[in-house]
Amino acid sequence: MRRCATEAGATRATNRDGHLVDSFLEMMSAERGAGRNTLEAYRRDLEQYGQFLSRKGLAAADATTGDIRAYLAHVKASGHAGSTQARRLSAVRQFHRFLYGEGIAAADPAAIIEAPRRSRPLPKTLGIAEVDRLLATARERAGSASGPARLRALRLNCLIELLYATGLRVSELVALPLGAARTQDRFLIVRGKGGRERLVPLSEPSRQAMADYTAAVEAAVEAPQGRRNASQWLFSSHAGSGHLTRQHFAVELKDLAAAAGLDPRTVSPHVLRHAFASHLLAGGADLRTVQQLLGHADIATTQIYTHILSQRLRDVVESHHPLARRPPQAS
């Protein structure tokens, strides 16, 4: 009987928290401009938190600081990385702040919990020579393929040229509208996180790659057996979103990396975005410009890329400073 009562309480807690999570996500979308991917991440994290509380027969509004600490200990014991632990704590904090602000909870039990200190990992990136090999392989495939394989090869070449030329987030890249390829401007207007718009310049190779790809798409549409359904997306597909998925692009990119003689584990769309930023800074671009191109709201996020300059600056000093070349004097 006691077990049944506990399970009934857990069910009520889960149902109630599901409604509150929906309200929280609506607020994050309307008031803070959170994007779809961000909202989905919050939902997943809060569902995990809700399941933990429900097993204790608790609703989130009744959780205490001790309950939250127990949940964080559970996450850590489950073997999750420090970044995952910090992200889940952030979601729980914001959720409880919302409950308290809306008068749903009498207090904010997460307010006094401090996140564990952790070093921020340096972004993985590729050298210029490695990116050149990747681009060269993509161009070679696009030039030599025939039939349906040619369209896929031209699409992948276009994706990579655009990604390395602009540093777009992969979610921004795959969701580019068809009009992006038809513009005569040398810039793209991109809507990023929080609905913020920014201008990103297009290189000549990326413009040519778009022209080659869209010409092949139009030829396929006009062919007797071609696709006749018009699409609003540059990289259209049969996916539910109507455009190429991030996951499919990542798989194709790893296959290309292997063909280029690179370790596929070191190559991803996000790594190419890192390469774009790192190579700009190494070439002399200022941090504020790179921040604007990447669409970072806070320059502190961009500063992580400055690690790539440290070795270069040391090499400059050791090569050109007279004291660096002078042998030490005997005491």
N, C-alpha and C positions, 0 to 999 in steps of 0.2 A: 504493500500500500504506500509506504514511504517513497519507494522508488518511483511509483507511478506519479505521485505528487510532484516529485523532483522533475521528472520528464515533462509533466504538464507545465510546470513553471519555466522550464528551459524553452519549451515551444512558445509560450507567451512572450518570453524575453526576446527570442529570435524574431518573431513577427513584429514586435514593437520596435526593436532596433532597426529592422529593415526599413520601416517607414521613416525613422529618424535619419538613417543614412541617406535615403532618397532626398529628404529635405536639406540635409547638409550639402549634398552634391549640387542641388539646385542653387543654393546660395553661392557655392564656389564658382559655378558657371555664370550666374547673373551678376554677382558683385565683384568677382575677382578675375573674370574672364578665363577661367581654367579651360584648357583644351580637352578634346575627347580622350586622348591617351592619358592625360593627367587624371581625369575623372575616373577612368577605368582602373588606374593604379590605386587611387584612393578607395574605390569600391572593393577591390580585392583585399586590400590590407584591412579594411574595417570589417569585412565579412569574416576574416580570420580571427580578428579580435572578438567579434560578436559570438563566434562559435566557442571560443575559449570561455567567455563569460556565461554563455548558455549552459555549458556543462556544469557550472557552479550554481545554476539556477538564478543568475543575475541579469538584470537589464543594465545597459550602459549608464543610465541616469542614476543608478544606485551604486555604481562601482566606486571603490575607495582607492586611495593612493596605493595601499597594499595590494589590491587586486591588480592594478596596472603594473606594479613591480613584479608581481607573480607572473603576469603575462609576458613581460620582457624577459624574465628568467627562462620561461618556457621557450620563447623564440630562440634565445641563445643556446639552450640545451638541445634544441632541434638541429643545431649545426649550421644555422644561417650565417652568412657573412656579416661583418660589421656594418657594411653599407645597407644591407637589408634591415638589420636591427634599427639603425638610425632612421630609415625611411618609415618603418612601421610606427616607431615612437612619434615621429612628426605627424603622421596621420591621426594617431590617437590623441595627441595634444590638441590639434586643431578641431577634432570632433568634439572633445570635451569643452573646449573654449566656446564652441557653437552652442552646445547644450546649456551651458551656464549663461551665455549671453541671451539666449531665447527664453530663459526662465524655466527650462525643462528640468534642470538639475539645480539643487540648492547650493552647490559649490563646484569648483573646478579641481578635481583631485590630481590632474596631471600637471598643474601649474608649477609645483615644486620639484618635479622630477627633472633632473639634468641628464642630458644626453652624454654618453661616454665619449671621452676625447678620443679621436682617431685621426691619424694622418691621412691627408687627402691623397689618393693615388694619382701618380702622374699619368696623363693620357697616353695611350698607345698610339704610335704614329708610324709612318713609313718614310724612308729616305726618298730624295728626289729621284735617284736612279731606279728605285723600286717602283715608284709611281710611273716613271717613263716606260718601264717594261710592261706594266699593266696596261697602259694606254696603247702602247705599240701592238700588244697582242690583241686587244679589242679592235683596233683599226684593221689589223691583218685579217681577223675573222670576218669583219664586216665586208672587206673587199673581196674575199675569196668564197664566201658562202653563196649558195644558190637555193632557189625554191623557198619554202616556208622558213628554213633555217636562216636565210638572209635577213628576213624581217626581224627575227629575234636577235640576230647579231648586230644589226643596225640599232635596235632599241637599246641593247646593253651598251654599245659604244656611246650612244647619246646620253644615257644615264650617267656613265662614268665621266664623260667630258664635262657635263653640267655640274656634277657633284664636286669634282676637283676644281672647276673654274669658279664656283660660287660659294662652296662651303655650306650648302643648304642642309637642313635636317632631312633625314631620309623620309620622314612623314610629309615634309613640304615638297620634296622632289617628286615622289610618286604621285602626288595629288596636284601637280601643275595642270592648269587648264590648257586646252588646245590652243587658246589665243596666245599663249606664251611663245609658241613657235611661229606665229603669224605676225608678231610685232616687228616693226622696222627699227625700233629703238635698240640701243646696245645695253639696255638695262631691263631687269625683271622687277616687277612689283610683287613682293612676296608677303603673304599674311602668315605671321608666325604665332608663337605662343601668346596667349592673352589677346589675340586679335590684333596685335601690333603689326603694322605694315613697315616694310623697309625696302630700299632699293639695293639690288645687287647687280654688279656689272657682268656682262657676258663677254667671254673671250671669242676671238674669231673661230678657233677650232670648235668651240661648243655651239656657235651659231651654225656652222657648216654641218655639224653632226645632227642638229635638229632639222635642218633643211633636207639632208639625205634621208633621215628616218621618216619625216612626214611625207616626202615624195613617195617613198616605198609604201607607206600606209594608204595613201590616196590611190596608188596603182592597184593595190590589193582590193580596195573597195570597188573600184571600177571594173575589175576582172569579172567574168561570168560567174565564177564560183566564189567570188570575194564576199566579204562582209558588207552588208548594206545598211546596217544600223549605225547611224551617226552617234558620236560620243562627244561629251563635253571635255573629256580628259585627254591630255597629250599621250599618256601611257595607259590607254584603255585596256581592260581585260574583262573576263567573265566573273570576276570576284564580286561579292555582294556590294562593295563600295563602288564598283564600276571602273576602278583603276587598279593598276598593278599593286600588289601588296608589298609591304616592307620585307616580309619573310621570303617571298619569291625572289625579289631582287638580291637579297643577301645570299641565297643559295646559288644564283647565277654568278654572282661576284666571286664566290669562293671557287667555283669551277673554273672561272677565268684565271684566278690567282694560281691555281695548280698548273694550268696550261702555260702560264708565264714563268713558271719555275719558282714561285713564292710559296711559302707555307700558308695554306688556306686558313689556319687557325689565327694568323696574325692580320688577316684582311677582312674588313667588314665595311659597310657604308659609313659607320661612325668613325672608323679609323681614317677613312679618306677625308672626312670633315676635319679631323684633327690634323691631317697632313696639310690641308689647305691653310689652316691657321698657323701652324708651325712654320711652314715654308714662307708665308708672308712675313712673319716676324723675323725670320732668319735673313730675309732679303731686305730688311730695313723698314718695313711698315710699322707705324706707331700703334700702340696698344688700343687707343680709342677707335681708330679706324677698323681694326680687326673686330672689336666689340660690336660695332655697328653692322659690319658685314655678317657676323655670326648671329645677330639678333639677340645678344645677351642683354637682359635688363640691367644687370649689375656688372660693372667692370671687374669686380673681384672674381667673377666666374672666368673671365678671359685671362686673368693674370696667371692662371695655372700653366698657360702655354709658355710663359717666360723661361721655364726650365730649359728649353731648347737653346736659349741664348747663352747659358752659363759656360758651356764648353767652348763655344765659338769665341766668347769674350776672353776666356783664359788663353786660347790659342793666339788671339791677336796680341795680347799683352806679352806672352812668352816669345812671340816672334819679332815684335817691334820695339818693346821697351828696353832701353839700354841696360837697366839694372838686371833685367831677366837674363841677359846674355853674358853679364859680367860674372866671372868666377868669384866665389866667396873669398874674402880676405882672411888670411891667417891671423888668429888672435895673438 
